[in-house]
């Protein structure tokens, strides 16, 4: 008698290789039915923003094409995840539902409810690893608690053995005699109506094959100079793997294994400063997930409870105007504006610039980090809840291993240091393109003659700075002292 079907519930694991849940479902011996359920009513922190939905749409299309090449297919549905999967269990006769474990709070709650519902139906429910190098429950400090400082966390991780990627099963897909009904991909409300999404396709190639090609290109050379070039936004010095990692089109274990294989000739792993620095960034992603797993409230509230009392500027008329100017890249600080415009055009922003724009929002404008996190969630194609939370709380000084609040980036100095010739600013703030390098990061310091020759009229073709750096810095430090004085 043939084995009964297994439902493979997919979320941010849109790949066929190194997929433990898929391998286990295949090993059961019966049909495997991949399912993606979109809950249009989900307003939790796990719900994808507009840019992420663009990526998700195209990644699902690529995955379905890969499945059909092996005589499988992807079943698409909308509605409550728990009830949709329970209904599919009944209509397909499935006796097991397998999935990749998530470490996001809302997603974990859904997993728990699903396990309970499947138990009531007498159906096997199993969650598998796959999104991280190590399960956060297995990574503990000497006291048995979760790490809250990155350096000892990373030091500990390097003593652990990373498991090799799981091989993809060979042969045709174990298909059921009859596939369940599926919605057409276009019926899912994923593609955003915003016109900026039209430009994403020239920047990105969603899907597992695109992820592998990007990884291969990075390992063919750029990784060697990663430590030296990663902070310069005008240079192609980063991997740009973050959206592929977020959607599970490539796994950190695959990246680790690829770097280990690359170092096989030298016998040294990692083999140089570039690889060491890149793996450390993979470690930061791991650390972010570790923190969110153990401190699930941090997606909405600061890890450091004292920061609940910080005197953030209210979103009154002025606060809303400042937030809009920041979102639109109209702050009057070129490196900040370049980053925000890159984000709007491409769904991505260079990491150095992410730190600069975040510091500007929370310290120069003194607007809450939650406003910035929400904007990034909606506009980043790599909007990962854990990494986004870690980054914003780091910038605001209210999270684990955070930058002190009194460390305030000077956006002019940051631009001058990391975009010395102004190439990044000239690309994304073209109204300043004709300014000489010494003035491109501070147009207000140029003489009227220089501005005129460059076609720049401050307050007209390019805005005056929203705030003056020294005054904003002083106000931020005053607010910080008020917090410190309050205990």
C-alpha positions in Angstrom: 0.0 0.0 0.0 1.5 3.4 -1.0 2.5 5.8 1.8 0.2 8.7 2.5 1.1 12.2 1.3 3.1 14.8 3.2 2.3 18.5 3.1 5.5 20.6 2.9 4.5 24.0 4.2 6.8 26.7 2.8 7.4 30.2 4.0 10.9 31.8 3.9 12.5 28.6 2.6 11.9 28.9 -1.1 14.5 26.4 -2.4 15.0 22.7 -3.1 18.6 22.2 -1.9 19.7 22.0 1.7 16.1 21.7 2.8 15.9 19.3 5.8 12.0 19.4 5.9 11.9 18.6 2.2 14.4 15.8 2.5 12.5 14.3 5.5 9.2 14.5 3.6 10.7 12.8 0.6 12.1 10.1 2.8 8.7 9.2 4.1 8.1 7.5 0.8 4.8 9.0 -0.3 3.7 12.0 -2.3 5.1 15.4 -1.3 2.8 18.4 -1.8 4.5 21.8 -1.4 2.2 24.5 -0.2 2.5 28.2 0.3 -0.3 30.0 2.2 -0.7 33.8 2.0 -2.6 35.3 4.8 -3.7 38.7 3.4 -5.1 39.7 6.8 -1.8 39.2 8.6 -0.8 42.5 10.2 1.8 41.0 12.5 5.5 41.9 12.6 6.1 38.8 10.3 3.9 40.2 7.5 6.1 41.2 4.5 6.2 44.8 3.4 5.5 46.0 -0.1 9.1 45.5 -1.4 9.3 42.1 0.1 6.0 41.1 -1.5 7.5 41.9 -4.9 10.4 39.6 -4.2 8.1 36.9 -2.8 6.0 36.9 -5.9 8.9 36.4 -8.2 10.6 33.8 -5.9 7.4 31.8 -5.8 7.2 31.8 -9.6 10.8 30.6 -9.9 10.2 27.8 -7.3 7.1 26.6 -9.1 9.1 26.5 -12.4 11.8 24.4 -10.7 9.2 22.1 -9.2 7.5 21.6 -12.6 10.8 20.8 -14.2 10.9 17.8 -11.9 7.2 17.0 -12.4 6.1 18.6 -9.2 4.2 21.8 -8.6 3.5 24.5 -5.9 0.1 24.7 -4.4 -0.9 28.3 -3.5 -3.7 29.3 -1.2 -4.9 32.3 0.9 -6.4 32.5 4.3 -5.7 31.4 7.8 -2.6 29.2 7.7 -3.9 26.7 10.3 -7.3 26.2 8.8 -6.0 26.2 5.2 -3.5 23.4 6.0 -6.1 21.5 8.1 -8.4 21.6 5.0 -5.6 20.4 2.7 -4.9 17.5 5.1 -8.5 16.4 4.7 -8.7 16.9 0.9 -5.3 15.2 0.1 -5.3 12.5 2.8 -2.0 13.8 4.1 -0.9 12.3 7.4 2.0 14.6 8.0 2.9 18.3 7.7 6.5 19.3 7.7 8.0 22.8 7.7 11.2 24.8 8.4 11.2 26.4 11.8 10.9 30.1 12.2 12.3 32.2 15.0 10.0 35.2 14.6 7.4 35.6 17.4 4.2 35.7 15.3 5.4 32.8 13.1 6.3 30.7 16.1 2.8 31.3 17.5 1.3 30.1 14.2 3.5 27.0 14.3 2.3 26.3 17.9 -1.4 26.6 16.9 -0.8 24.5 13.8 0.8 21.7 15.8 -2.1 21.7 18.2 -4.7 21.6 15.3 -2.8 18.8 13.5 -2.6 16.9 16.8 -6.4 17.0 17.1 -6.6 15.6 13.6 -4.1 12.8 14.4 -1.6 14.2 11.8 2.1 14.3 12.4 3.5 17.8 12.7 7.3 18.4 12.5 9.4 21.5 12.3 13.0 21.3 11.0 16.0 23.6 11.1 17.3 25.3 8.0 17.3 29.1 8.4 20.3 29.3 10.7 23.6 27.7 11.4 22.5 26.7 14.8 19.2 26.5 16.7 19.1 29.4 19.2 18.1 27.0 22.0 21.4 25.2 21.6 23.6 28.3 21.8 24.0 29.4 25.4 26.6 31.4 27.4 28.5 30.0 30.4 25.6 30.8 32.7 23.2 28.9 30.5 21.4 32.1 29.3 21.3 33.8 25.9 24.2 35.9 24.7 23.6 39.6 24.6 27.0 40.7 23.3 28.2 39.8 19.9 31.9 39.2 20.4 31.6 36.3 22.9 28.6 35.0 20.9 30.8 34.9 17.7 33.7 33.4 19.6 31.5 30.6 20.9 30.0 29.9 17.5 33.4 29.4 16.0 34.0 26.5 18.4 30.9 24.7 17.1 30.8 22.4 14.1 28.6 23.6 11.3 26.6 20.8 9.7 27.1 20.2 6.0 24.2 21.1 3.7 21.5 18.4 3.2 21.6 16.9 -0.3 18.6 17.5 -2.5 16.8 14.2 -3.3 17.3 13.0 -6.9 14.8 11.9 -9.5 11.3 13.0 -10.3 9.1 14.6 -7.7 7.0 12.1 -5.7 3.7 13.5 -7.0 0.2 12.6 -5.8 -2.3 11.0 -8.2 -4.2 14.2 -8.1 -2.8 17.6 -7.1 -5.0 19.8 -4.9 -6.6 22.9 -6.3 -4.3 25.9 -6.4 -4.7 29.6 -6.9 -2.9 31.3 -9.8 0.1 33.3 -8.5 -1.4 36.5 -9.9 -4.4 35.9 -7.6 -2.3 36.4 -4.6 -2.2 40.1 -3.5 1.6 40.3 -3.6 2.8 42.7 -6.3 2.7 46.2 -5.0 1.0 48.9 -7.0 3.8 51.4 -6.3 5.6 52.3 -9.5 9.0 52.0 -7.9 8.7 48.2 -8.0 9.1 48.3 -11.8 12.8 49.1 -11.4 13.6 46.2 -9.1 13.9 43.7 -11.9 17.0 45.4 -13.2 18.7 45.0 -9.8 17.6 41.6 -8.7 17.1 38.0 -9.7 14.9 36.4 -7.1 15.0 32.6 -6.7 17.4 29.8 -5.8 19.3 29.9 -9.1 19.8 33.7 -8.8 21.0 33.2 -5.2 23.6 30.6 -6.3 24.8 32.8 -9.2 25.2 35.8 -6.9 27.1 33.7 -4.3 29.4 32.3 -7.0 30.1 35.8 -8.4 31.0 37.1 -4.9 33.3 34.1 -4.2 35.0 34.5 -7.6 36.8 37.6 -6.3 35.0 40.3 -4.4 35.2 38.3 -1.1 39.0 38.7 -1.1 38.7 42.5 -0.7 35.5 42.4 1.4 37.2 43.6 4.6 38.8 46.6 2.7 35.9 47.6 0.4 32.7 46.7 2.3 32.3 50.2 3.8 32.4 52.1 0.6 28.9 52.4 -1.0 30.0 53.4 -4.5 32.0 50.2 -4.8 30.6 46.7 -5.5 32.3 45.4 -2.4 29.4 43.5 -0.7 27.7 40.2 -1.5 24.1 41.5 -1.8 22.9 38.1 -0.6 20.7 39.4 2.1 17.3 39.1 0.3 18.2 35.6 -0.9 19.1 34.7 2.7 15.9 36.2 4.0 13.7 34.2 1.6 15.7 31.0 2.2 16.8 30.8 -1.5 20.3 30.1 -0.1 21.2 29.0 3.4 24.0 30.1 5.8 25.2 26.5 5.8 25.6 26.6 2.0 27.6 29.8 2.3 29.7 28.3 5.0 30.3 25.1 3.0 31.2 27.2 -0.2 33.8 29.2 1.7 35.2 26.1 3.3 35.5 24.4 -0.2 37.1 27.6 -1.5 39.8 27.4 1.2 40.4 23.7 0.6 43.6 24.4 -1.5 45.2 26.5 1.2 44.1 24.3 4.1 43.2 27.4 6.1 39.6 28.3 6.8 38.7 31.1 6.6 41.6 31.8 4.3 41.9 35.5 4.5 40.7 38.8 6.0 37.9 39.1 3.5 36.5 35.6 4.3 36.9 36.2 8.0 35.0 39.5 7.8 32.3 38.1 5.6 31.7 35.1 7.9 31.5 37.5 10.8 28.7 39.2 9.1 26.9 35.9 8.7 27.5 35.6 12.4 25.7 39.0 13.0 22.7 37.6 11.1 22.8 34.6 13.4 23.1 36.9 16.5 20.1 38.9 15.4 17.9 35.7 15.1 19.3 34.5 18.5 18.2 37.8 20.2 14.7 37.8 18.6 14.2 34.2 19.6 15.1 34.8 23.2 13.7 38.3 23.5 10.6 38.3 21.2 9.3 41.7 22.5 12.2 43.5 20.9 10.5 43.8 17.5 8.3 46.4 19.1 10.0 47.5 22.3 13.6 48.1 23.4 15.6 45.4 24.9 16.9 47.8 27.5 13.7 48.7 29.5 15.0 52.1 30.6 14.6 53.2 27.0 10.9 53.0 27.3 11.2 56.5 28.9 13.4 58.1 26.3 12.0 61.5 25.2 11.5 60.8 21.5 10.2 63.7 19.5 6.4 63.3 19.0 4.9 62.8 15.6 3.3 66.2 15.6 3.1 68.3 12.4 6.9 69.0 12.5 7.8 65.4 13.4 5.7 64.0 10.5 7.2 66.5 8.1 10.7 65.5 9.2 9.9 61.8 8.9 8.6 62.4 5.4 11.7 64.4 4.4 13.9 61.5 5.7 11.8 58.9 3.9 12.0 60.8 0.6 15.7 61.7 0.8 15.2 65.4 1.3 17.0 66.0 4.5 19.7 68.3 3.1 22.5 65.9 4.0 23.6 64.3 0.8 24.9 60.9 2.1 21.6 60.5 4.0 19.5 61.5 1.0 21.5 59.2 -1.4 20.8 56.2 0.9 17.1 56.8 1.2 16.8 57.3 -2.6 18.8 54.1 -3.3 16.4 52.3 -1.0 13.3 53.7 -2.8 14.7 52.9 -6.2 16.2 49.4 -5.6 14.7 48.0 -2.4 18.1 47.9 -0.8 20.7 50.1 0.9 24.4 49.7 1.5 25.0 48.7 5.1 27.4 51.6 6.0 24.7 54.0 4.7 22.0 52.1 6.7 23.9 53.0 9.9 24.3 56.6 8.8 20.6 57.2 7.9 19.5 55.3 11.1 21.7 57.5 13.3 20.4 60.6 11.6 16.8 59.6 12.3 17.2 58.7 15.9 19.8 61.3 16.9 19.6 64.3 14.6 15.8 64.2 14.3 15.3 62.3 17.6 12.4 60.3 16.1 11.8 56.8 17.5 13.7 53.9 16.0 10.3 52.2 15.5 9.4 54.7 12.7 12.6 53.8 10.9 12.2 50.1 11.4 8.6 50.3 10.0 9.8 52.2 6.9 12.6 49.7 6.3 10.2 46.8 6.7 8.0 48.2 3.9 10.8 49.3 1.5 13.6 46.7 1.8 13.5 43.5 -0.3 15.7 42.0 2.5 13.4 43.2 5.3 14.3 40.5 7.9 12.6 41.1 11.2 15.5 40.0 13.4 18.2 41.8 11.5 16.0 45.0 11.1 15.3 45.0 14.8 19.0 44.5 15.8 20.1 47.2 13.4 17.7 49.8 14.6 18.1 49.1 18.3 21.9 49.1 17.8 21.6 52.6 16.2 19.3 53.9 18.9 21.4 52.5 21.7 18.5 50.6 23.2 19.4 47.0 22.3 21.9 44.3 22.9 25.6 45.2 22.2 24.3 48.6 21.0 26.3 51.6 19.9 26.1 54.2 22.8 23.5 56.8 22.1 26.2 59.5 22.5 28.0 58.1 19.5 26.5 60.3 16.9 27.5 60.0 13.3 28.4 63.3 11.6 26.8 62.7 8.1 29.2 65.1 6.4 32.2 63.4 7.9 30.8 59.9 7.1 30.2 60.9 3.5 33.7 62.5 3.1 35.3 59.4 4.6 33.4 56.6 2.8 32.4 58.4 -0.5 35.4 60.7 -0.8 34.9 61.5 -4.5 31.1 61.7 -4.2 30.4 58.9 -6.7 27.6 57.5 -4.5 26.0 60.8 -3.9 26.3 61.8 -7.6 24.4 58.7 -8.6 21.5 59.0 -6.2 21.3 62.8 -5.8 21.9 63.9 -9.4 21.1 67.5 -8.6 24.4 67.7 -6.9 26.4 65.8 -9.6 28.3 68.9 -10.8 29.6 70.0 -7.4 33.3 69.4 -6.8 34.2 66.6 -4.5 35.1 68.9 -1.6 31.6 70.3 -1.5 29.4 67.4 -2.6 28.8 66.2 1.0 28.2 69.8 2.3 26.7 72.0 -0.4 26.0 74.7 2.2 29.7 75.2 2.6 30.3 76.0 -1.1 30.5 79.6 -2.3 27.6 81.1 -4.3 29.8 81.0 -7.4 30.5 77.3 -7.0 26.9 76.5 -6.4 25.9 78.5 -9.4 28.4 76.8 -11.7 27.0 73.4 -10.5 23.4 74.5 -11.1 22.5 74.2 -7.4 20.2 76.6 -5.7 19.8 75.7 -2.0 16.3 75.7 -0.8 15.1 75.2 -4.4 16.9 72.5 -6.4 18.3 70.9 -3.2 17.0 71.5 0.4 18.7 73.3 3.2 19.6 70.8 6.1 16.6 70.0 8.2 18.7 70.5 11.3 22.2 71.9 12.0 24.6 69.1 13.1 26.0 70.7 16.2 22.7 71.8 17.5 21.1 68.5 16.8 23.9 66.7 18.5 23.6 68.9 21.6 19.9 68.3 21.8 20.4 64.5 21.5 22.9 64.5 24.3 20.6 66.5 26.5 17.8 64.0 25.9 20.2 61.2 26.7 21.3 62.9 30.0 17.6 63.2 30.9 17.2 59.4 30.4 20.3 58.7 32.4 19.2 61.0 35.2 15.9 59.2 35.4 17.6 56.0 36.5 
